[in-house]
């Protein structure tokens, strides 16, 4: 603490600016990492869920075709 009290005004402001610059860079890097991690998570979720949606859509289409065939057969 005595070291900080003995600094000149210029040196203390330089120390503050360097500290805040490092803090901004660290938060920016963390944000970029989180953005990339989130993008990868959404991509994998999209690929997995779209395969399931396609399968459900195919099953629903086959069900509707079966209903139409049953209605035609009942006539």
mmCIF file of the N, C-alpha and C atoms, coordinates in Angstrom:
data_MODEL
# 
_entry.id   MODEL 
# 
loop_
_atom_site.group_PDB 
_atom_site.id 
_atom_site.type_symbol 
_atom_site.label_atom_id 
_atom_site.label_alt_id 
_atom_site.label_comp_id 
_atom_site.label_asym_id 
_atom_site.label_entity_id 
_atom_site.label_seq_id 
_atom_site.pdbx_PDB_ins_code 
_atom_site.Cartn_x 
_atom_site.Cartn_y 
_atom_site.Cartn_z 
_atom_site.occupancy 
_atom_site.B_iso_or_equiv 
_atom_site.pdbx_formal_charge 
_atom_site.auth_seq_id 
_atom_site.auth_comp_id 
_atom_site.auth_asym_id 
_atom_site.auth_atom_id 
_atom_site.pdbx_PDB_model_num 
ATOM 1   N N  . UNK A 1 1  ? 0.821   -1.181  0.000   1.00 0.00 ? 1  UNK A N  1 
ATOM 2   C CA . UNK A 1 1  ? 0.000   0.000   0.000   1.00 0.00 ? 1  UNK A CA 1 
ATOM 3   C C  . UNK A 1 1  ? 0.871   1.253   0.000   1.00 0.00 ? 1  UNK A C  1 
ATOM 4   N N  . UNK A 1 2  ? 2.034   1.162   0.642   1.00 0.00 ? 2  UNK A N  1 
ATOM 5   C CA . UNK A 1 2  ? 2.921   2.316   0.694   1.00 0.00 ? 2  UNK A CA 1 
ATOM 6   C C  . UNK A 1 2  ? 3.475   2.629   -0.689  1.00 0.00 ? 2  UNK A C  1 
ATOM 7   N N  . UNK A 1 3  ? 3.653   1.575   -1.508  1.00 0.00 ? 3  UNK A N  1 
ATOM 8   C CA . UNK A 1 3  ? 4.155   1.764   -2.866  1.00 0.00 ? 3  UNK A CA 1 
ATOM 9   C C  . UNK A 1 3  ? 3.189   2.623   -3.679  1.00 0.00 ? 3  UNK A C  1 
ATOM 10  N N  . UNK A 1 4  ? 1.898   2.359   -3.542  1.00 0.00 ? 4  UNK A N  1 
ATOM 11  C CA . UNK A 1 4  ? 0.897   3.123   -4.292  1.00 0.00 ? 4  UNK A CA 1 
ATOM 12  C C  . UNK A 1 4  ? 0.838   4.561   -3.797  1.00 0.00 ? 4  UNK A C  1 
ATOM 13  N N  . UNK A 1 5  ? 0.993   4.770   -2.497  1.00 0.00 ? 5  UNK A N  1 
ATOM 14  C CA . UNK A 1 5  ? 0.947   6.134   -1.949  1.00 0.00 ? 5  UNK A CA 1 
ATOM 15  C C  . UNK A 1 5  ? 2.143   6.965   -2.396  1.00 0.00 ? 5  UNK A C  1 
ATOM 16  N N  . UNK A 1 6  ? 3.266   6.321   -2.707  1.00 0.00 ? 6  UNK A N  1 
ATOM 17  C CA . UNK A 1 6  ? 4.468   7.051   -3.104  1.00 0.00 ? 6  UNK A CA 1 
ATOM 18  C C  . UNK A 1 6  ? 4.538   7.329   -4.603  1.00 0.00 ? 6  UNK A C  1 
ATOM 19  N N  . UNK A 1 7  ? 3.573   6.850   -5.385  1.00 0.00 ? 7  UNK A N  1 
ATOM 20  C CA . UNK A 1 7  ? 3.582   7.086   -6.821  1.00 0.00 ? 7  UNK A CA 1 
ATOM 21  C C  . UNK A 1 7  ? 3.200   8.526   -7.141  1.00 0.00 ? 7  UNK A C  1 
ATOM 22  N N  . UNK A 1 8  ? 3.739   9.003   -8.247  1.00 0.00 ? 8  UNK A N  1 
ATOM 23  C CA . UNK A 1 8  ? 3.330   10.329  -8.712  1.00 0.00 ? 8  UNK A CA 1 
ATOM 24  C C  . UNK A 1 8  ? 1.948   10.223  -9.344  1.00 0.00 ? 8  UNK A C  1 
ATOM 25  N N  . UNK A 1 9  ? 1.340   11.365  -9.619  1.00 0.00 ? 9  UNK A N  1 
ATOM 26  C CA . UNK A 1 9  ? 0.010   11.379  -10.218 1.00 0.00 ? 9  UNK A CA 1 
ATOM 27  C C  . UNK A 1 9  ? 0.050   10.728  -11.596 1.00 0.00 ? 9  UNK A C  1 
ATOM 28  N N  . UNK A 1 10 ? 1.070   11.065  -12.367 1.00 0.00 ? 10 UNK A N  1 
ATOM 29  C CA . UNK A 1 10 ? 1.190   10.497  -13.711 1.00 0.00 ? 10 UNK A CA 1 
ATOM 30  C C  . UNK A 1 10 ? 1.356   8.981   -13.643 1.00 0.00 ? 10 UNK A C  1 
ATOM 31  N N  . UNK A 1 11 ? 2.183   8.502   -12.742 1.00 0.00 ? 11 UNK A N  1 
ATOM 32  C CA . UNK A 1 11 ? 2.411   7.062   -12.615 1.00 0.00 ? 11 UNK A CA 1 
ATOM 33  C C  . UNK A 1 11 ? 1.160   6.351   -12.109 1.00 0.00 ? 11 UNK A C  1 
ATOM 34  N N  . UNK A 1 12 ? 0.449   6.959   -11.184 1.00 0.00 ? 12 UNK A N  1 
ATOM 35  C CA . UNK A 1 12 ? -0.763  6.315   -10.670 1.00 0.00 ? 12 UNK A CA 1 
ATOM 36  C C  . UNK A 1 12 ? -1.846  6.248   -11.745 1.00 0.00 ? 12 UNK A C  1 
ATOM 37  N N  . UNK A 1 13 ? -1.984  7.311   -12.553 1.00 0.00 ? 13 UNK A N  1 
ATOM 38  C CA . UNK A 1 13 ? -2.967  7.279   -13.646 1.00 0.00 ? 13 UNK A CA 1 
ATOM 39  C C  . UNK A 1 13 ? -2.563  6.263   -14.713 1.00 0.00 ? 13 UNK A C  1 
ATOM 40  N N  . UNK A 1 14 ? -1.268  6.155   -14.958 1.00 0.00 ? 14 UNK A N  1 
ATOM 41  C CA . UNK A 1 14 ? -0.798  5.148   -15.908 1.00 0.00 ? 14 UNK A CA 1 
ATOM 42  C C  . UNK A 1 14 ? -1.111  3.748   -15.391 1.00 0.00 ? 14 UNK A C  1 
ATOM 43  N N  . UNK A 1 15 ? -0.896  3.531   -14.108 1.00 0.00 ? 15 UNK A N  1 
ATOM 44  C CA . UNK A 1 15 ? -1.210  2.238   -13.498 1.00 0.00 ? 15 UNK A CA 1 
ATOM 45  C C  . UNK A 1 15 ? -2.706  1.936   -13.588 1.00 0.00 ? 15 UNK A C  1 
ATOM 46  N N  . UNK A 1 16 ? -3.529  2.938   -13.346 1.00 0.00 ? 16 UNK A N  1 
ATOM 47  C CA . UNK A 1 16 ? -4.981  2.759   -13.441 1.00 0.00 ? 16 UNK A CA 1 
ATOM 48  C C  . UNK A 1 16 ? -5.376  2.427   -14.877 1.00 0.00 ? 16 UNK A C  1 
ATOM 49  N N  . UNK A 1 17 ? -4.829  3.155   -15.853 1.00 0.00 ? 17 UNK A N  1 
ATOM 50  C CA . UNK A 1 17 ? -5.158  2.904   -17.253 1.00 0.00 ? 17 UNK A CA 1 
ATOM 51  C C  . UNK A 1 17 ? -4.707  1.513   -17.698 1.00 0.00 ? 17 UNK A C  1 
ATOM 52  N N  . UNK A 1 18 ? -3.526  1.109   -17.285 1.00 0.00 ? 18 UNK A N  1 
ATOM 53  C CA . UNK A 1 18 ? -3.033  -0.226  -17.636 1.00 0.00 ? 18 UNK A CA 1 
ATOM 54  C C  . UNK A 1 18 ? -3.919  -1.298  -17.001 1.00 0.00 ? 18 UNK A C  1 
ATOM 55  N N  . UNK A 1 19 ? -4.309  -1.084  -15.755 1.00 0.00 ? 19 UNK A N  1 
ATOM 56  C CA . UNK A 1 19 ? -5.171  -2.048  -15.068 1.00 0.00 ? 19 UNK A CA 1 
ATOM 57  C C  . UNK A 1 19 ? -6.516  -2.176  -15.765 1.00 0.00 ? 19 UNK A C  1 
ATOM 58  N N  . UNK A 1 20 ? -7.128  -1.042  -16.085 1.00 0.00 ? 20 UNK A N  1 
ATOM 59  C CA . UNK A 1 20 ? -8.427  -1.087  -16.763 1.00 0.00 ? 20 UNK A CA 1 
ATOM 60  C C  . UNK A 1 20 ? -8.314  -1.656  -18.176 1.00 0.00 ? 20 UNK A C  1 
ATOM 61  N N  . UNK A 1 21 ? -7.218  -1.370  -18.860 1.00 0.00 ? 21 UNK A N  1 
ATOM 62  C CA . UNK A 1 21 ? -7.015  -1.934  -20.193 1.00 0.00 ? 21 UNK A CA 1 
ATOM 63  C C  . UNK A 1 21 ? -6.907  -3.450  -20.116 1.00 0.00 ? 21 UNK A C  1 
ATOM 64  N N  . UNK A 1 22 ? -6.151  -3.944  -19.157 1.00 0.00 ? 22 UNK A N  1 
ATOM 65  C CA . UNK A 1 22 ? -6.038  -5.400  -18.976 1.00 0.00 ? 22 UNK A CA 1 
ATOM 66  C C  . UNK A 1 22 ? -7.387  -6.010  -18.612 1.00 0.00 ? 22 UNK A C  1 
ATOM 67  N N  . UNK A 1 23 ? -8.151  -5.312  -17.786 1.00 0.00 ? 23 UNK A N  1 
ATOM 68  C CA . UNK A 1 23 ? -9.470  -5.794  -17.399 1.00 0.00 ? 23 UNK A CA 1 
ATOM 69  C C  . UNK A 1 23 ? -10.408 -5.858  -18.602 1.00 0.00 ? 23 UNK A C  1 
ATOM 70  N N  . UNK A 1 24 ? -10.398 -4.817  -19.432 1.00 0.00 ? 24 UNK A N  1 
ATOM 71  C CA . UNK A 1 24 ? -11.247 -4.798  -20.631 1.00 0.00 ? 24 UNK A CA 1 
ATOM 72  C C  . UNK A 1 24 ? -10.831 -5.906  -21.597 1.00 0.00 ? 24 UNK A C  1 
ATOM 73  N N  . UNK A 1 25 ? -9.538  -6.099  -21.786 1.00 0.00 ? 25 UNK A N  1 
ATOM 74  C CA . UNK A 1 25 ? -9.068  -7.162  -22.676 1.00 0.00 ? 25 UNK A CA 1 
ATOM 75  C C  . UNK A 1 25 ? -9.441  -8.547  -22.145 1.00 0.00 ? 25 UNK A C  1 
ATOM 76  N N  . UNK A 1 26 ? -9.333  -8.735  -20.842 1.00 0.00 ? 26 UNK A N  1 
ATOM 77  C CA . UNK A 1 26 ? -9.687  -10.030 -20.251 1.00 0.00 ? 26 UNK A CA 1 
ATOM 78  C C  . UNK A 1 26 ? -11.182 -10.300 -20.400 1.00 0.00 ? 26 UNK A C  1 
ATOM 79  N N  . UNK A 1 27 ? -12.008 -9.301  -20.153 1.00 0.00 ? 27 UNK A N  1 
ATOM 80  C CA . UNK A 1 27 ? -13.454 -9.478  -20.293 1.00 0.00 ? 27 UNK A CA 1 
ATOM 81  C C  . UNK A 1 27 ? -13.821 -9.698  -21.762 1.00 0.00 ? 27 UNK A C  1 
ATOM 82  N N  . UNK A 1 28 ? -13.159 -8.991  -22.670 1.00 0.00 ? 28 UNK A N  1 
ATOM 83  C CA . UNK A 1 28 ? -13.401 -9.196  -24.098 1.00 0.00 ? 28 UNK A CA 1 
ATOM 84  C C  . UNK A 1 28 ? -13.020 -10.594 -24.544 1.00 0.00 ? 28 UNK A C  1 
ATOM 85  N N  . UNK A 1 29 ? -11.882 -11.079 -24.078 1.00 0.00 ? 29 UNK A N  1 
ATOM 86  C CA . UNK A 1 29 ? -11.466 -12.446 -24.410 1.00 0.00 ? 29 UNK A CA 1 
ATOM 87  C C  . UNK A 1 29 ? -12.430 -13.478 -23.853 1.00 0.00 ? 29 UNK A C  1 
ATOM 88  N N  . UNK A 1 30 ? -12.898 -13.250 -22.637 1.00 0.00 ? 30 UNK A N  1 
ATOM 89  C CA . UNK A 1 30 ? -13.877 -14.156 -22.046 1.00 0.00 ? 30 UNK A CA 1 
ATOM 90  C C  . UNK A 1 30 ? -15.184 -14.124 -22.832 1.00 0.00 ? 30 UNK A C  1 
ATOM 91  N N  . UNK A 1 31 ? -15.577 -12.949 -23.288 1.00 0.00 ? 31 UNK A N  1 
ATOM 92  C CA . UNK A 1 31 ? -16.789 -12.832 -24.103 1.00 0.00 ? 31 UNK A CA 1 
ATOM 93  C C  . UNK A 1 31 ? -16.655 -13.566 -25.425 1.00 0.00 ? 31 UNK A C  1 
ATOM 94  N N  . UNK A 1 32 ? -15.507 -13.447 -26.073 1.00 0.00 ? 32 UNK A N  1 
ATOM 95  C CA . UNK A 1 32 ? -15.285 -14.168 -27.332 1.00 0.00 ? 32 UNK A CA 1 
ATOM 96  C C  . UNK A 1 32 ? -15.305 -15.681 -27.122 1.00 0.00 ? 32 UNK A C  1 
ATOM 97  N N  . UNK A 1 33 ? -14.694 -16.116 -26.035 1.00 0.00 ? 33 UNK A N  1 
ATOM 98  C CA . UNK A 1 33 ? -14.707 -17.550 -25.721 1.00 0.00 ? 33 UNK A CA 1 
ATOM 99  C C  . UNK A 1 33 ? -16.134 -18.033 -25.475 1.00 0.00 ? 33 UNK A C  1 
ATOM 100 N N  . UNK A 1 34 ? -16.903 -17.266 -24.699 1.00 0.00 ? 34 UNK A N  1 
ATOM 101 C CA . UNK A 1 34 ? -18.287 -17.651 -24.411 1.00 0.00 ? 34 UNK A CA 1 
ATOM 102 C C  . UNK A 1 34 ? -19.126 -17.644 -25.683 1.00 0.00 ? 34 UNK A C  1 
ATOM 103 N N  . UNK A 1 35 ? -18.874 -16.687 -26.567 1.00 0.00 ? 35 UNK A N  1 
ATOM 104 C CA . UNK A 1 35 ? -19.606 -16.621 -27.830 1.00 0.00 ? 35 UNK A CA 1 
ATOM 105 C C  . UNK A 1 35 ? -19.323 -17.855 -28.682 1.00 0.00 ? 35 UNK A C  1 
ATOM 106 N N  . UNK A 1 36 ? -18.075 -18.236 -28.788 1.00 0.00 ? 36 UNK A N  1 
ATOM 107 C CA . UNK A 1 36 ? -17.704 -19.422 -29.573 1.00 0.00 ? 36 UNK A CA 1 
ATOM 108 C C  . UNK A 1 36 ? -18.280 -20.693 -28.949 1.00 0.00 ? 36 UNK A C  1 
ATOM 109 N N  . UNK A 1 37 ? -18.199 -20.787 -27.630 1.00 0.00 ? 37 UNK A N  1 
ATOM 110 C CA . UNK A 1 37 ? -18.732 -21.959 -26.927 1.00 0.00 ? 37 UNK A CA 1 
ATOM 111 C C  . UNK A 1 37 ? -20.243 -22.058 -27.125 1.00 0.00 ? 37 UNK A C  1 
ATOM 112 N N  . UNK A 1 38 ? -20.938 -20.934 -27.044 1.00 0.00 ? 38 UNK A N  1 
ATOM 113 C CA . UNK A 1 38 ? -22.381 -20.919 -27.258 1.00 0.00 ? 38 UNK A CA 1 
ATOM 114 C C  . UNK A 1 38 ? -22.751 -21.262 -28.682 1.00 0.00 ? 38 UNK A C  1 
ATOM 115 N N  . UNK A 1 39 ? -21.976 -20.761 -29.633 1.00 0.00 ? 39 UNK A N  1 
ATOM 116 C CA . UNK A 1 39 ? -22.236 -21.066 -31.043 1.00 0.00 ? 39 UNK A CA 1 
ATOM 117 C C  . UNK A 1 39 ? -22.079 -22.562 -31.307 1.00 0.00 ? 39 UNK A C  1 
ATOM 118 N N  . UNK A 1 40 ? -21.043 -23.162 -30.740 1.00 0.00 ? 40 UNK A N  1 
ATOM 119 C CA . UNK A 1 40 ? -20.849 -24.607 -30.917 1.00 0.00 ? 40 UNK A CA 1 
ATOM 120 C C  . UNK A 1 40 ? -21.999 -25.398 -30.294 1.00 0.00 ? 40 UNK A C  1 
ATOM 121 N N  . UNK A 1 41 ? -22.466 -24.946 -29.126 1.00 0.00 ? 41 UNK A N  1 
ATOM 122 C CA . UNK A 1 41 ? -23.570 -25.637 -28.465 1.00 0.00 ? 41 UNK A CA 1 
ATOM 123 C C  . UNK A 1 41 ? -24.844 -25.545 -29.296 1.00 0.00 ? 41 UNK A C  1 
ATOM 124 N N  . UNK A 1 42 ? -25.131 -24.358 -29.836 1.00 0.00 ? 42 UNK A N  1 
ATOM 125 C CA . UNK A 1 42 ? -26.327 -24.204 -30.663 1.00 0.00 ? 42 UNK A CA 1 
ATOM 126 C C  . UNK A 1 42 ? -26.224 -25.002 -31.958 1.00 0.00 ? 42 UNK A C  1 
ATOM 127 N N  . UNK A 1 43 ? -25.029 -25.071 -32.531 1.00 0.00 ? 43 UNK A N  1 
ATOM 128 C CA . UNK A 1 43 ? -24.848 -25.838 -33.764 1.00 0.00 ? 43 UNK A CA 1 
ATOM 129 C C  . UNK A 1 43 ? -25.110 -27.317 -33.525 1.00 0.00 ? 43 UNK A C  1 
ATOM 130 N N  . UNK A 1 44 ? -24.551 -27.860 -32.456 1.00 0.00 ? 44 UNK A N  1 
ATOM 131 C CA . UNK A 1 44 ? -24.767 -29.285 -32.176 1.00 0.00 ? 44 UNK A CA 1 
ATOM 132 C C  . UNK A 1 44 ? -26.227 -29.555 -31.827 1.00 0.00 ? 44 UNK A C  1 
ATOM 133 N N  . UNK A 1 45 ? -26.851 -28.641 -31.085 1.00 0.00 ? 45 UNK A N  1 
ATOM 134 C CA . UNK A 1 45 ? -28.259 -28.809 -30.744 1.00 0.00 ? 45 UNK A CA 1 
ATOM 135 C C  . UNK A 1 45 ? -29.127 -28.745 -32.003 1.00 0.00 ? 45 UNK A C  1 
ATOM 136 N N  . UNK A 1 46 ? -28.799 -27.833 -32.904 1.00 0.00 ? 46 UNK A N  1 
ATOM 137 C CA . UNK A 1 46 ? -29.561 -27.690 -34.144 1.00 0.00 ? 46 UNK A CA 1 
ATOM 138 C C  . UNK A 1 46 ? -29.439 -28.949 -35.000 1.00 0.00 ? 46 UNK A C  1 
ATOM 139 N N  . UNK A 1 47 ? -28.239 -29.473 -35.126 1.00 0.00 ? 47 UNK A N  1 
ATOM 140 C CA . UNK A 1 47 ? -28.042 -30.677 -35.935 1.00 0.00 ? 47 UNK A CA 1 
ATOM 141 C C  . UNK A 1 47 ? -28.793 -31.866 -35.349 1.00 0.00 ? 47 UNK A C  1 
ATOM 142 N N  . UNK A 1 48 ? -28.719 -32.018 -34.038 1.00 0.00 ? 48 UNK A N  1 
ATOM 143 C CA . UNK A 1 48 ? -29.390 -33.147 -33.388 1.00 0.00 ? 48 UNK A CA 1 
ATOM 144 C C  . UNK A 1 48 ? -30.907 -32.999 -33.480 1.00 0.00 ? 48 UNK A C  1 
ATOM 145 N N  . UNK A 1 49 ? -31.415 -31.812 -33.176 1.00 0.00 ? 49 UNK A N  1 
ATOM 146 C CA . UNK A 1 49 ? -32.862 -31.612 -33.169 1.00 0.00 ? 49 UNK A CA 1 
ATOM 147 C C  . UNK A 1 49 ? -33.458 -31.643 -34.566 1.00 0.00 ? 49 UNK A C  1 
ATOM 148 N N  . UNK A 1 50 ? -32.724 -31.156 -35.556 1.00 0.00 ? 50 UNK A N  1 
ATOM 149 C CA . UNK A 1 50 ? -33.270 -31.180 -36.914 1.00 0.00 ? 50 UNK A CA 1 
ATOM 150 C C  . UNK A 1 50 ? -33.397 -32.605 -37.430 1.00 0.00 ? 50 UNK A C  1 
ATOM 151 N N  . UNK A 1 51 ? -32.504 -33.479 -37.039 1.00 0.00 ? 51 UNK A N  1 
ATOM 152 C CA . UNK A 1 51 ? -32.627 -34.889 -37.434 1.00 0.00 ? 51 UNK A CA 1 
ATOM 153 C C  . UNK A 1 51 ? -33.887 -35.488 -36.811 1.00 0.00 ? 51 UNK A C  1 
ATOM 154 N N  . UNK A 1 52 ? -34.152 -35.147 -35.559 1.00 0.00 ? 52 UNK A N  1 
ATOM 155 C CA . UNK A 1 52 ? -35.355 -35.648 -34.900 1.00 0.00 ? 52 UNK A CA 1 
ATOM 156 C C  . UNK A 1 52 ? -36.612 -35.070 -35.533 1.00 0.00 ? 52 UNK A C  1 
ATOM 157 N N  . UNK A 1 53 ? -36.582 -33.799 -35.884 1.00 0.00 ? 53 UNK A N  1 
ATOM 158 C CA . UNK A 1 53 ? -37.740 -33.166 -36.520 1.00 0.00 ? 53 UNK A CA 1 
ATOM 159 C C  . UNK A 1 53 ? -38.012 -33.807 -37.874 1.00 0.00 ? 53 UNK A C  1 
ATOM 160 N N  . UNK A 1 54 ? -36.960 -34.088 -38.637 1.00 0.00 ? 54 UNK A N  1 
ATOM 161 C CA . UNK A 1 54 ? -37.147 -34.753 -39.926 1.00 0.00 ? 54 UNK A CA 1 
ATOM 162 C C  . UNK A 1 54 ? -37.779 -36.135 -39.758 1.00 0.00 ? 54 UNK A C  1 
ATOM 163 N N  . UNK A 1 55 ? -37.317 -36.869 -38.768 1.00 0.00 ? 55 UNK A N  1 
ATOM 164 C CA . UNK A 1 55 ? -37.883 -38.199 -38.519 1.00 0.00 ? 55 UNK A CA 1 
ATOM 165 C C  . UNK A 1 55 ? -39.348 -38.102 -38.107 1.00 0.00 ? 55 UNK A C  1 
ATOM 166 N N  . UNK A 1 56 ? -39.674 -37.147 -37.244 1.00 0.00 ? 56 UNK A N  1 
ATOM 167 C CA . UNK A 1 56 ? -41.070 -36.970 -36.837 1.00 0.00 ? 56 UNK A CA 1 
ATOM 168 C C  . UNK A 1 56 ? -41.941 -36.549 -38.013 1.00 0.00 ? 56 UNK A C  1 
ATOM 169 N N  . UNK A 1 57 ? -41.428 -35.674 -38.852 1.00 0.00 ? 57 UNK A N  1 
ATOM 170 C CA . UNK A 1 57 ? -42.175 -35.237 -40.026 1.00 0.00 ? 57 UNK A CA 1 
ATOM 171 C C  . UNK A 1 57 ? -42.423 -36.409 -40.973 1.00 0.00 ? 57 UNK A C  1 
ATOM 172 N N  . UNK A 1 58 ? -41.418 -37.243 -41.149 1.00 0.00 ? 58 UNK A N  1 
ATOM 173 C CA . UNK A 1 58 ? -41.573 -38.420 -42.005 1.00 0.00 ? 58 UNK A CA 1 
ATOM 174 C C  . UNK A 1 58 ? -42.615 -39.374 -41.429 1.00 0.00 ? 58 UNK A C  1 
ATOM 175 N N  . UNK A 1 59 ? -42.575 -39.597 -40.125 1.00 0.00 ? 59 UNK A N  1 
ATOM 176 C CA . UNK A 1 59 ? -43.552 -40.490 -39.489 1.00 0.00 ? 59 UNK A CA 1 
ATOM 177 C C  . UNK A 1 59 ? -44.961 -39.918 -39.610 1.00 0.00 ? 59 UNK A C  1 
ATOM 178 N N  . UNK A 1 60 ? -45.106 -38.607 -39.444 1.00 0.00 ? 60 UNK A N  1 
ATOM 179 C CA . UNK A 1 60 ? -46.415 -37.967 -39.558 1.00 0.00 ? 60 UNK A CA 1 
ATOM 180 C C  . UNK A 1 60 ? -46.947 -38.073 -40.984 1.00 0.00 ? 60 UNK A C  1 
ATOM 181 N N  . UNK A 1 61 ? -46.075 -37.888 -41.956 1.00 0.00 ? 61 UNK A N  1 
ATOM 182 C CA . UNK A 1 61 ? -46.483 -38.012 -43.361 1.00 0.00 ? 61 UNK A CA 1 
ATOM 183 C C  . UNK A 1 61 ? -46.942 -39.431 -43.665 1.00 0.00 ? 61 UNK A C  1 
ATOM 184 N N  . UNK A 1 62 ? -46.218 -40.412 -43.170 1.00 0.00 ? 62 UNK A N  1 
ATOM 185 C CA . UNK A 1 62 ? -46.612 -41.810 -43.386 1.00 0.00 ? 62 UNK A CA 1 
ATOM 186 C C  . UNK A 1 62 ? -47.944 -42.119 -42.701 1.00 0.00 ? 62 UNK A C  1 
ATOM 187 N N  . UNK A 1 63 ? -48.170 -41.546 -41.523 1.00 0.00 ? 63 UNK A N  1 
ATOM 188 C CA . UNK A 1 63 ? -49.436 -41.737 -40.822 1.00 0.00 ? 63 UNK A CA 1 
ATOM 189 C C  . UNK A 1 63 ? -50.591 -41.157 -41.628 1.00 0.00 ? 63 UNK A C  1 
ATOM 190 N N  . UNK A 1 64 ? -50.403 -39.965 -42.169 1.00 0.00 ? 64 UNK A N  1 
ATOM 191 C CA . UNK A 1 64 ? -51.461 -39.355 -42.979 1.00 0.00 ? 64 UNK A CA 1 
ATOM 192 C C  . UNK A 1 64 ? -51.738 -40.169 -44.239 1.00 0.00 ? 64 UNK A C  1 
ATOM 193 N N  . UNK A 1 65 ? -50.697 -40.691 -44.865 1.00 0.00 ? 65 UNK A N  1 
ATOM 194 C CA . UNK A 1 65 ? -50.893 -41.530 -46.049 1.00 0.00 ? 65 UNK A CA 1 
ATOM 195 C C  . UNK A 1 65 ? -51.663 -42.802 -45.695 1.00 0.00 ? 65 UNK A C  1 
ATOM 196 N N  . UNK A 1 66 ? -51.348 -43.382 -44.550 1.00 0.00 ? 66 UNK A N  1 
ATOM 197 C CA . UNK A 1 66 ? -52.059 -44.588 -44.112 1.00 0.00 ? 66 UNK A CA 1 
ATOM 198 C C  . UNK A 1 66 ? -53.529 -44.278 -43.855 1.00 0.00 ? 66 UNK A C  1 
ATOM 199 N N  . UNK A 1 67 ? -53.818 -43.121 -43.269 1.00 0.00 ? 67 UNK A N  1 
ATOM 200 C CA . UNK A 1 67 ? -55.213 -42.738 -43.032 1.00 0.00 ? 67 UNK A CA 1 
ATOM 201 C C  . UNK A 1 67 ? -55.972 -42.576 -44.345 1.00 0.00 ? 67 UNK A C  1 
ATOM 202 N N  . UNK A 1 68 ? -55.320 -41.948 -45.315 1.00 0.00 ? 68 UNK A N  1 
ATOM 203 C CA . UNK A 1 68 ? -55.964 -41.760 -46.618 1.00 0.00 ? 68 UNK A CA 1 
ATOM 204 C C  . UNK A 1 68 ? -56.246 -43.108 -47.261 1.00 0.00 ? 68 UNK A C  1 
ATOM 205 N N  . UNK A 1 69 ? -55.298 -44.015 -47.188 1.00 0.00 ? 69 UNK A N  1 
ATOM 206 C CA . UNK A 1 69 ? -55.499 -45.350 -47.768 1.00 0.00 ? 69 UNK A CA 1 
ATOM 207 C C  . UNK A 1 69 ? -56.618 -46.104 -47.052 1.00 0.00 ? 69 UNK A C  1 
ATOM 208 N N  . UNK A 1 70 ? -56.697 -45.953 -45.719 1.00 0.00 ? 70 UNK A N  1 
ATOM 209 C CA . UNK A 1 70 ? -57.763 -46.614 -44.969 1.00 0.00 ? 70 UNK A CA 1 
ATOM 210 C C  . UNK A 1 70 ? -59.122 -46.022 -45.323 1.00 0.00 ? 70 UNK A C  1 
ATOM 211 N N  . UNK A 1 71 ? -59.186 -44.707 -45.510 1.00 0.00 ? 71 UNK A N  1 
ATOM 212 C CA . UNK A 1 71 ? -60.443 -44.070 -45.910 1.00 0.00 ? 71 UNK A CA 1 
ATOM 213 C C  . UNK A 1 71 ? -60.870 -44.529 -47.298 1.00 0.00 ? 71 UNK A C  1 
ATOM 214 N N  . UNK A 1 72 ? -59.917 -44.647 -48.205 1.00 0.00 ? 72 UNK A N  1 
ATOM 215 C CA . UNK A 1 72 ? -60.240 -45.107 -49.560 1.00 0.00 ? 72 UNK A CA 1 
ATOM 216 C C  . UNK A 1 72 ? -60.694 -46.566 -49.547 1.00 0.00 ? 72 UNK A C  1 
ATOM 217 N N  . UNK A 1 73 ? -60.068 -47.359 -48.698 1.00 0.00 ? 73 UNK A N  1 
ATOM 218 C CA . UNK A 1 73 ? -60.433 -48.774 -48.620 1.00 0.00 ? 73 UNK A CA 1 
ATOM 219 C C  . UNK A 1 73 ? -61.815 -48.952 -47.993 1.00 0.00 ? 73 UNK A C  1 
ATOM 220 N N  . UNK A 1 74 ? -62.199 -48.037 -47.102 1.00 0.00 ? 74 UNK A N  1 
ATOM 221 C CA . UNK A 1 74 ? -63.494 -48.148 -46.426 1.00 0.00 ? 74 UNK A CA 1 
ATOM 222 C C  . UNK A 1 74 ? -64.641 -47.719 -47.326 1.00 0.00 ? 74 UNK A C  1 
ATOM 223 N N  . UNK A 1 75 ? -64.361 -47.013 -48.394 1.00 0.00 ? 75 UNK A N  1 
ATOM 224 C CA . UNK A 1 75 ? -65.430 -46.517 -49.275 1.00 0.00 ? 75 UNK A CA 1 
ATOM 225 C C  . UNK A 1 75 ? -66.004 -47.566 -50.152 1.00 0.00 ? 75 UNK A C  1 
# 
